[in-house]
Amino acid sequence: MNKTSSKFLTGFKYVYLIAFFTLLAGFFHPLITNTSFDSVVVGVLVLFVGLAGGVLLYKSATSEKRREIFLGSGFALMAISLYYIFQIS
């Protein structure tokens, strides 16, 4: 694979994640009810915090040197995401 197609695939991966999280956070609800999109933005941010925690937990399983740091940071981000979910609901 050449360099430009690799950059394109990397960019597409992040666009796909943003689109998926936006739909998961309820993008169509504000369109139907004529309300603001604030809850959708907050929902997407909460999902990204949870995703970052999951990535750090995965890195803790594959890393040898900084396992404790990745594990603690991953669980902390997951806990923060869970706290925000309870605050929203």
Jmol script that loads the backbone (N, CA, C; Angstrom):
load data "model"
ATOM      1  N   MET A   1       0.833  -1.170   0.000  1.00  0.00           N
ATOM      2  CA  MET A   1       0.000   0.000   0.000  1.00  0.00           C
ATOM      3  C   MET A   1       0.881   1.237   0.000  1.00  0.00           C
ATOM      4  N   ASN A   2       0.496   2.197  -0.801  1.00  0.00           N
ATOM      5  CA  ASN A   2       1.294   3.416  -0.833  1.00  0.00           C
ATOM      6  C   ASN A   2       0.859   4.372   0.279  1.00  0.00           C
ATOM      7  N   LYS A   3       1.582   5.461   0.394  1.00  0.00           N
ATOM      8  CA  LYS A   3       1.400   6.378   1.517  1.00  0.00           C
ATOM      9  C   LYS A   3       0.062   7.114   1.457  1.00  0.00           C
ATOM     10  N   THR A   4      -0.396   7.493   0.263  1.00  0.00           N
ATOM     11  CA  THR A   4      -1.640   8.255   0.166  1.00  0.00           C
ATOM     12  C   THR A   4      -2.849   7.389   0.488  1.00  0.00           C
ATOM     13  N   SER A   5      -2.865   6.144   0.054  1.00  0.00           N
ATOM     14  CA  SER A   5      -4.011   5.294   0.377  1.00  0.00           C
ATOM     15  C   SER A   5      -4.027   4.948   1.864  1.00  0.00           C
ATOM     16  N   SER A   6      -2.863   4.845   2.478  1.00  0.00           N
ATOM     17  CA  SER A   6      -2.803   4.594   3.909  1.00  0.00           C
ATOM     18  C   SER A   6      -3.361   5.779   4.691  1.00  0.00           C
ATOM     19  N   LYS A   7      -3.015   7.005   4.282  1.00  0.00           N
ATOM     20  CA  LYS A   7      -3.563   8.197   4.943  1.00  0.00           C
ATOM     21  C   LYS A   7      -5.063   8.294   4.720  1.00  0.00           C
ATOM     22  N   PHE A   8      -5.521   7.935   3.533  1.00  0.00           N
ATOM     23  CA  PHE A   8      -6.950   7.975   3.230  1.00  0.00           C
ATOM     24  C   PHE A   8      -7.704   6.990   4.115  1.00  0.00           C
ATOM     25  N   LEU A   9      -7.179   5.791   4.270  1.00  0.00           N
ATOM     26  CA  LEU A   9      -7.834   4.794   5.115  1.00  0.00           C
ATOM     27  C   LEU A   9      -7.847   5.214   6.574  1.00  0.00           C
ATOM     28  N   THR A  10      -6.783   5.832   7.031  1.00  0.00           N
ATOM     29  CA  THR A  10      -6.736   6.314   8.409  1.00  0.00           C
ATOM     30  C   THR A  10      -7.768   7.419   8.624  1.00  0.00           C
ATOM     31  N   GLY A  11      -7.859   8.343   7.689  1.00  0.00           N
ATOM     32  CA  GLY A  11      -8.846   9.412   7.788  1.00  0.00           C
ATOM     33  C   GLY A  11     -10.263   8.876   7.726  1.00  0.00           C
ATOM     34  N   PHE A  12     -10.504   7.909   6.849  1.00  0.00           N
ATOM     35  CA  PHE A  12     -11.836   7.326   6.723  1.00  0.00           C
ATOM     36  C   PHE A  12     -12.233   6.599   7.999  1.00  0.00           C
ATOM     37  N   LYS A  13     -11.270   5.992   8.668  1.00  0.00           N
ATOM     38  CA  LYS A  13     -11.547   5.279   9.908  1.00  0.00           C
ATOM     39  C   LYS A  13     -12.095   6.243  10.964  1.00  0.00           C
ATOM     40  N   TYR A  14     -11.509   7.412  11.072  1.00  0.00           N
ATOM     41  CA  TYR A  14     -11.958   8.368  12.077  1.00  0.00           C
ATOM     42  C   TYR A  14     -13.282   9.021  11.679  1.00  0.00           C
ATOM     43  N   VAL A  15     -13.493   9.258  10.415  1.00  0.00           N
ATOM     44  CA  VAL A  15     -14.778   9.804   9.962  1.00  0.00           C
ATOM     45  C   VAL A  15     -15.887   8.799  10.237  1.00  0.00           C
ATOM     46  N   TYR A  16     -15.610   7.520  10.000  1.00  0.00           N
ATOM     47  CA  TYR A  16     -16.586   6.478  10.275  1.00  0.00           C
ATOM     48  C   TYR A  16     -16.920   6.423  11.766  1.00  0.00           C
ATOM     49  N   LEU A  17     -15.926   6.517  12.633  1.00  0.00           N
ATOM     50  CA  LEU A  17     -16.185   6.513  14.077  1.00  0.00           C
ATOM     51  C   LEU A  17     -17.037   7.700  14.509  1.00  0.00           C
ATOM     52  N   ILE A  18     -16.727   8.868  13.984  1.00  0.00           N
ATOM     53  CA  ILE A  18     -17.499  10.063  14.342  1.00  0.00           C
ATOM     54  C   ILE A  18     -18.943   9.920  13.870  1.00  0.00           C
ATOM     55  N   ALA A  19     -19.142   9.431  12.653  1.00  0.00           N
ATOM     56  CA  ALA A  19     -20.497   9.256  12.134  1.00  0.00           C
ATOM     57  C   ALA A  19     -21.264   8.208  12.947  1.00  0.00           C
ATOM     58  N   PHE A  20     -20.620   7.119  13.290  1.00  0.00           N
ATOM     59  CA  PHE A  20     -21.274   6.072  14.073  1.00  0.00           C
ATOM     60  C   PHE A  20     -21.646   6.574  15.459  1.00  0.00           C
ATOM     61  N   PHE A  21     -20.737   7.277  16.126  1.00  0.00           N
ATOM     62  CA  PHE A  21     -21.026   7.795  17.459  1.00  0.00           C
ATOM     63  C   PHE A  21     -22.113   8.870  17.412  1.00  0.00           C
ATOM     64  N   THR A  22     -22.139   9.656  16.347  1.00  0.00           N
ATOM     65  CA  THR A  22     -23.182  10.673  16.224  1.00  0.00           C
ATOM     66  C   THR A  22     -24.553  10.027  16.086  1.00  0.00           C
ATOM     67  N   LEU A  23     -24.643   8.995  15.274  1.00  0.00           N
ATOM     68  CA  LEU A  23     -25.913   8.292  15.142  1.00  0.00           C
ATOM     69  C   LEU A  23     -26.276   7.578  16.438  1.00  0.00           C
ATOM     70  N   LEU A  24     -25.292   7.030  17.121  1.00  0.00           N
ATOM     71  CA  LEU A  24     -25.539   6.337  18.378  1.00  0.00           C
ATOM     72  C   LEU A  24     -25.996   7.299  19.469  1.00  0.00           C
ATOM     73  N   ALA A  25     -25.529   8.523  19.434  1.00  0.00           N
ATOM     74  CA  ALA A  25     -25.896   9.514  20.441  1.00  0.00           C
ATOM     75  C   ALA A  25     -27.263  10.134  20.188  1.00  0.00           C
ATOM     76  N   GLY A  26     -27.919   9.783  19.115  1.00  0.00           N
ATOM     77  CA  GLY A  26     -29.274  10.276  18.868  1.00  0.00           C
ATOM     78  C   GLY A  26     -29.334  11.486  17.981  1.00  0.00           C
ATOM     79  N   PHE A  27     -28.710  11.435  16.835  1.00  0.00           N
ATOM     80  CA  PHE A  27     -28.661  12.582  15.932  1.00  0.00           C
ATOM     81  C   PHE A  27     -30.042  12.997  15.435  1.00  0.00           C
ATOM     82  N   PHE A  28     -30.930  12.045  15.222  1.00  0.00           N
ATOM     83  CA  PHE A  28     -32.222  12.370  14.626  1.00  0.00           C
ATOM     84  C   PHE A  28     -33.243  12.904  15.623  1.00  0.00           C
ATOM     85  N   HIS A  29     -33.034  12.698  16.898  1.00  0.00           N
ATOM     86  CA  HIS A  29     -33.988  13.184  17.891  1.00  0.00           C
ATOM     87  C   HIS A  29     -34.134  14.711  17.878  1.00  0.00           C
ATOM     88  N   PRO A  30     -33.045  15.492  17.862  1.00  0.00           N
ATOM     89  CA  PRO A  30     -33.226  16.949  17.797  1.00  0.00           C
ATOM     90  C   PRO A  30     -33.854  17.408  16.475  1.00  0.00           C
ATOM     91  N   LEU A  31     -33.643  16.680  15.400  1.00  0.00           N
ATOM     92  CA  LEU A  31     -34.268  17.053  14.135  1.00  0.00           C
ATOM     93  C   LEU A  31     -35.781  16.872  14.184  1.00  0.00           C
ATOM     94  N   ILE A  32     -36.228  15.822  14.847  1.00  0.00           N
ATOM     95  CA  ILE A  32     -37.655  15.532  14.923  1.00  0.00           C
ATOM     96  C   ILE A  32     -38.349  16.461  15.902  1.00  0.00           C
ATOM     97  N   THR A  33     -37.716  16.758  17.030  1.00  0.00           N
ATOM     98  CA  THR A  33     -38.364  17.520  18.097  1.00  0.00           C
ATOM     99  C   THR A  33     -38.029  19.014  18.083  1.00  0.00           C
ATOM    100  N   ASN A  34     -37.237  19.467  17.135  1.00  0.00           N
ATOM    101  CA  ASN A  34     -36.834  20.882  17.042  1.00  0.00           C
ATOM    102  C   ASN A  34     -36.166  21.386  18.319  1.00  0.00           C
ATOM    103  N   THR A  35     -35.271  20.598  18.881  1.00  0.00           N
ATOM    104  CA  THR A  35     -34.497  21.017  20.046  1.00  0.00           C
ATOM    105  C   THR A  35     -33.044  21.193  19.630  1.00  0.00           C
ATOM    106  N   SER A  36     -32.208  21.580  20.583  1.00  0.00           N
ATOM    107  CA  SER A  36     -30.807  21.832  20.244  1.00  0.00           C
ATOM    108  C   SER A  36     -30.021  20.524  20.179  1.00  0.00           C
ATOM    109  N   PHE A  37     -28.851  20.610  19.566  1.00  0.00           N
ATOM    110  CA  PHE A  37     -27.985  19.447  19.384  1.00  0.00           C
ATOM    111  C   PHE A  37     -26.971  19.307  20.520  1.00  0.00           C
ATOM    112  N   ASP A  38     -27.166  20.004  21.637  1.00  0.00           N
ATOM    113  CA  ASP A  38     -26.215  19.944  22.743  1.00  0.00           C
ATOM    114  C   ASP A  38     -26.077  18.534  23.309  1.00  0.00           C
ATOM    115  N   SER A  39     -27.196  17.849  23.441  1.00  0.00           N
ATOM    116  CA  SER A  39     -27.138  16.495  23.998  1.00  0.00           C
ATOM    117  C   SER A  39     -26.412  15.534  23.066  1.00  0.00           C
ATOM    118  N   VAL A  40     -26.516  15.756  21.770  1.00  0.00           N
ATOM    119  CA  VAL A  40     -25.816  14.903  20.813  1.00  0.00           C
ATOM    120  C   VAL A  40     -24.309  15.118  20.920  1.00  0.00           C
ATOM    121  N   VAL A  41     -23.882  16.365  21.039  1.00  0.00           N
ATOM    122  CA  VAL A  41     -22.451  16.669  21.154  1.00  0.00           C
ATOM    123  C   VAL A  41     -21.887  16.076  22.438  1.00  0.00           C
ATOM    124  N   VAL A  42     -22.608  16.223  23.532  1.00  0.00           N
ATOM    125  CA  VAL A  42     -22.158  15.663  24.804  1.00  0.00           C
ATOM    126  C   VAL A  42     -22.121  14.142  24.731  1.00  0.00           C
ATOM    127  N   GLY A  43     -23.113  13.547  24.077  1.00  0.00           N
ATOM    128  CA  GLY A  43     -23.134  12.096  23.928  1.00  0.00           C
ATOM    129  C   GLY A  43     -21.956  11.579  23.124  1.00  0.00           C
ATOM    130  N   VAL A  44     -21.602  12.283  22.058  1.00  0.00           N
ATOM    131  CA  VAL A  44     -20.450  11.877  21.247  1.00  0.00           C
ATOM    132  C   VAL A  44     -19.164  11.996  22.058  1.00  0.00           C
ATOM    133  N   LEU A  45     -19.022  13.058  22.827  1.00  0.00           N
ATOM    134  CA  LEU A  45     -17.824  13.217  23.657  1.00  0.00           C
ATOM    135  C   LEU A  45     -17.720  12.129  24.723  1.00  0.00           C
ATOM    136  N   VAL A  46     -18.844  11.760  25.316  1.00  0.00           N
ATOM    137  CA  VAL A  46     -18.842  10.688  26.311  1.00  0.00           C
ATOM    138  C   VAL A  46     -18.427   9.369  25.670  1.00  0.00           C
ATOM    139  N   LEU A  47     -18.921   9.112  24.465  1.00  0.00           N
ATOM    140  CA  LEU A  47     -18.548   7.881  23.775  1.00  0.00           C
ATOM    141  C   LEU A  47     -17.067   7.862  23.423  1.00  0.00           C
ATOM    142  N   PHE A  48     -16.503   8.999  23.047  1.00  0.00           N
ATOM    143  CA  PHE A  48     -15.075   9.043  22.743  1.00  0.00           C
ATOM    144  C   PHE A  48     -14.219   8.861  23.997  1.00  0.00           C
ATOM    145  N   VAL A  49     -14.680   9.372  25.131  1.00  0.00           N
ATOM    146  CA  VAL A  49     -13.940   9.147  26.376  1.00  0.00           C
ATOM    147  C   VAL A  49     -13.951   7.654  26.720  1.00  0.00           C
ATOM    148  N   GLY A  50     -15.093   7.009  26.551  1.00  0.00           N
ATOM    149  CA  GLY A  50     -15.170   5.571  26.786  1.00  0.00           C
ATOM    150  C   GLY A  50     -14.320   4.782  25.807  1.00  0.00           C
ATOM    151  N   LEU A  51     -14.286   5.215  24.555  1.00  0.00           N
ATOM    152  CA  LEU A  51     -13.444   4.555  23.557  1.00  0.00           C
ATOM    153  C   LEU A  51     -11.974   4.693  23.911  1.00  0.00           C
ATOM    154  N   ALA A  52     -11.573   5.873  24.351  1.00  0.00           N
ATOM    155  CA  ALA A  52     -10.175   6.075  24.748  1.00  0.00           C
ATOM    156  C   ALA A  52      -9.822   5.178  25.932  1.00  0.00           C
ATOM    157  N   GLY A  53     -10.745   5.013  26.862  1.00  0.00           N
ATOM    158  CA  GLY A  53     -10.510   4.102  27.975  1.00  0.00           C
ATOM    159  C   GLY A  53     -10.374   2.665  27.509  1.00  0.00           C
ATOM    160  N   GLY A  54     -11.198   2.260  26.563  1.00  0.00           N
ATOM    161  CA  GLY A  54     -11.094   0.915  26.022  1.00  0.00           C
ATOM    162  C   GLY A  54      -9.792   0.675  25.279  1.00  0.00           C
ATOM    163  N   VAL A  55      -9.330   1.680  24.546  1.00  0.00           N
ATOM    164  CA  VAL A  55      -8.053   1.553  23.837  1.00  0.00           C
ATOM    165  C   VAL A  55      -6.905   1.429  24.827  1.00  0.00           C
ATOM    166  N   LEU A  56      -6.961   2.205  25.903  1.00  0.00           N
ATOM    167  CA  LEU A  56      -5.907   2.108  26.910  1.00  0.00           C
ATOM    168  C   LEU A  56      -5.926   0.762  27.626  1.00  0.00           C
ATOM    169  N   LEU A  57      -7.104   0.203  27.849  1.00  0.00           N
ATOM    170  CA  LEU A  57      -7.177  -1.131  28.435  1.00  0.00           C
ATOM    171  C   LEU A  57      -6.600  -2.178  27.491  1.00  0.00           C
ATOM    172  N   TYR A  58      -6.850  -2.025  26.210  1.00  0.00           N
ATOM    173  CA  TYR A  58      -6.261  -2.938  25.229  1.00  0.00           C
ATOM    174  C   TYR A  58      -4.738  -2.807  25.222  1.00  0.00           C
ATOM    175  N   LYS A  59      -4.254  -1.569  25.279  1.00  0.00           N
ATOM    176  CA  LYS A  59      -2.803  -1.352  25.304  1.00  0.00           C
ATOM    177  C   LYS A  59      -2.177  -1.947  26.561  1.00  0.00           C
ATOM    178  N   SER A  60      -2.914  -1.951  27.665  1.00  0.00           N
ATOM    179  CA  SER A  60      -2.363  -2.545  28.886  1.00  0.00           C
ATOM    180  C   SER A  60      -2.211  -4.054  28.736  1.00  0.00           C
ATOM    181  N   ALA A  61      -3.057  -4.675  27.942  1.00  0.00           N
ATOM    182  CA  ALA A  61      -2.942  -6.119  27.736  1.00  0.00           C
ATOM    183  C   ALA A  61      -1.799  -6.471  26.798  1.00  0.00           C
ATOM    184  N   THR A  62      -1.428  -5.552  25.911  1.00  0.00           N
ATOM    185  CA  THR A  62      -0.387  -5.851  24.928  1.00  0.00           C
ATOM    186  C   THR A  62       0.966  -5.249  25.280  1.00  0.00           C
ATOM    187  N   SER A  63       1.016  -4.369  26.259  1.00  0.00           N
ATOM    188  CA  SER A  63       2.264  -3.700  26.612  1.00  0.00           C
ATOM    189  C   SER A  63       2.955  -4.429  27.754  1.00  0.00           C
ATOM    190  N   GLU A  64       4.255  -4.408  27.737  1.00  0.00           N
ATOM    191  CA  GLU A  64       5.026  -5.021  28.812  1.00  0.00           C
ATOM    192  C   GLU A  64       5.546  -3.986  29.806  1.00  0.00           C
ATOM    193  N   LYS A  65       5.920  -2.817  29.314  1.00  0.00           N
ATOM    194  CA  LYS A  65       6.582  -1.832  30.172  1.00  0.00           C
ATOM    195  C   LYS A  65       5.605  -1.028  31.022  1.00  0.00           C
ATOM    196  N   ARG A  66       4.596  -0.463  30.416  1.00  0.00           N
ATOM    197  CA  ARG A  66       3.715   0.490  31.110  1.00  0.00           C
ATOM    198  C   ARG A  66       2.329  -0.090  31.346  1.00  0.00           C
ATOM    199  N   ARG A  67       2.259  -1.334  31.729  1.00  0.00           N
ATOM    200  CA  ARG A  67       0.983  -2.016  31.906  1.00  0.00           C
ATOM    201  C   ARG A  67       0.127  -1.353  32.984  1.00  0.00           C
ATOM    202  N   GLU A  68       0.715  -1.010  34.118  1.00  0.00           N
ATOM    203  CA  GLU A  68      -0.049  -0.436  35.225  1.00  0.00           C
ATOM    204  C   GLU A  68      -0.592   0.949  34.885  1.00  0.00           C
ATOM    205  N   ILE A  69       0.206   1.735  34.173  1.00  0.00           N
ATOM    206  CA  ILE A  69      -0.235   3.086  33.793  1.00  0.00           C
ATOM    207  C   ILE A  69      -1.411   3.009  32.830  1.00  0.00           C
ATOM    208  N   PHE A  70      -1.299   2.146  31.815  1.00  0.00           N
ATOM    209  CA  PHE A  70      -2.388   1.989  30.852  1.00  0.00           C
ATOM    210  C   PHE A  70      -3.633   1.431  31.531  1.00  0.00           C
ATOM    211  N   LEU A  71      -3.468   0.491  32.418  1.00  0.00           N
ATOM    212  CA  LEU A  71      -4.604  -0.125  33.098  1.00  0.00           C
ATOM    213  C   LEU A  71      -5.325   0.890  33.980  1.00  0.00           C
ATOM    214  N   GLY A  72      -4.577   1.635  34.763  1.00  0.00           N
ATOM    215  CA  GLY A  72      -5.191   2.644  35.625  1.00  0.00           C
ATOM    216  C   GLY A  72      -5.854   3.759  34.834  1.00  0.00           C
ATOM    217  N   SER A  73      -5.182   4.228  33.785  1.00  0.00           N
ATOM    218  CA  SER A  73      -5.758   5.293  32.963  1.00  0.00           C
ATOM    219  C   SER A  73      -6.997   4.811  32.220  1.00  0.00           C
ATOM    220  N   GLY A  74      -6.962   3.589  31.734  1.00  0.00           N
ATOM    221  CA  GLY A  74      -8.114   3.044  31.013  1.00  0.00           C
ATOM    222  C   GLY A  74      -9.332   2.913  31.899  1.00  0.00           C
ATOM    223  N   PHE A  75      -9.137   2.360  33.102  1.00  0.00           N
ATOM    224  CA  PHE A  75     -10.271   2.243  34.011  1.00  0.00           C
ATOM    225  C   PHE A  75     -10.752   3.605  34.489  1.00  0.00           C
ATOM    226  N   ALA A  76      -9.853   4.552  34.644  1.00  0.00           N
ATOM    227  CA  ALA A  76     -10.255   5.906  35.052  1.00  0.00           C
ATOM    228  C   ALA A  76     -11.113   6.563  33.970  1.00  0.00           C
ATOM    229  N   LEU A  77     -10.700   6.437  32.721  1.00  0.00           N
ATOM    230  CA  LEU A  77     -11.497   7.024  31.636  1.00  0.00           C
ATOM    231  C   LEU A  77     -12.841   6.324  31.486  1.00  0.00           C
ATOM    232  N   MET A  78     -12.859   5.018  31.683  1.00  0.00           N
ATOM    233  CA  MET A  78     -14.136   4.297  31.622  1.00  0.00           C
ATOM    234  C   MET A  78     -15.057   4.741  32.763  1.00  0.00           C
ATOM    235  N   ALA A  79     -14.492   4.953  33.941  1.00  0.00           N
ATOM    236  CA  ALA A  79     -15.290   5.416  35.077  1.00  0.00           C
ATOM    237  C   ALA A  79     -15.811   6.829  34.842  1.00  0.00           C
ATOM    238  N   ILE A  80     -14.991   7.685  34.269  1.00  0.00           N
ATOM    239  CA  ILE A  80     -15.439   9.047  33.945  1.00  0.00           C
ATOM    240  C   ILE A  80     -16.566   9.008  32.933  1.00  0.00           C
ATOM    241  N   SER A  81     -16.435   8.159  31.931  1.00  0.00           N
ATOM    242  CA  SER A  81     -17.489   8.019  30.926  1.00  0.00           C
ATOM    243  C   SER A  81     -18.778   7.510  31.560  1.00  0.00           C
ATOM    244  N   LEU A  82     -18.681   6.534  32.451  1.00  0.00           N
ATOM    245  CA  LEU A  82     -19.860   6.010  33.135  1.00  0.00           C
ATOM    246  C   LEU A  82     -20.503   7.074  34.016  1.00  0.00           C
ATOM    247  N   TYR A  83     -19.682   7.876  34.688  1.00  0.00           N
ATOM    248  CA  TYR A  83     -20.208   8.963  35.508  1.00  0.00           C
ATOM    249  C   TYR A  83     -20.980   9.967  34.648  1.00  0.00           C
ATOM    250  N   TYR A  84     -20.423  10.324  33.493  1.00  0.00           N
ATOM    251  CA  TYR A  84     -21.118  11.253  32.602  1.00  0.00           C
ATOM    252  C   TYR A  84     -22.416  10.667  32.057  1.00  0.00           C
ATOM    253  N   ILE A  85     -22.431   9.390  31.806  1.00  0.00           N
ATOM    254  CA  ILE A  85     -23.659   8.747  31.332  1.00  0.00           C
ATOM    255  C   ILE A  85     -24.738   8.835  32.405  1.00  0.00           C
ATOM    256  N   PHE A  86     -24.379   8.568  33.658  1.00  0.00           N
ATOM    257  CA  PHE A  86     -25.365   8.681  34.739  1.00  0.00           C
ATOM    258  C   PHE A  86     -25.806  10.128  34.938  1.00  0.00           C
ATOM    259  N   GLN A  87     -24.919  11.081  34.734  1.00  0.00           N
ATOM    260  CA  GLN A  87     -25.296  12.490  34.873  1.00  0.00           C
ATOM    261  C   GLN A  87     -26.249  12.923  33.764  1.00  0.00           C
ATOM    262  N   ILE A  88     -26.045  12.409  32.567  1.00  0.00           N
ATOM    263  CA  ILE A  88     -26.932  12.760  31.452  1.00  0.00           C
ATOM    264  C   ILE A  88     -28.314  12.169  31.652  1.00  0.00           C
ATOM    265  N   SER A  89     -28.354  10.914  32.094  1.00  0.00           N
ATOM    266  CA  SER A  89     -29.652  10.267  32.243  1.00  0.00           C
ATOM    267  C   SER A  89     -30.285  10.645  33.566  1.00  0.00           C
TER     268      SER A  89
END
end "model"
wireframe off; spacefill off
backbone 0.3
color backbone group
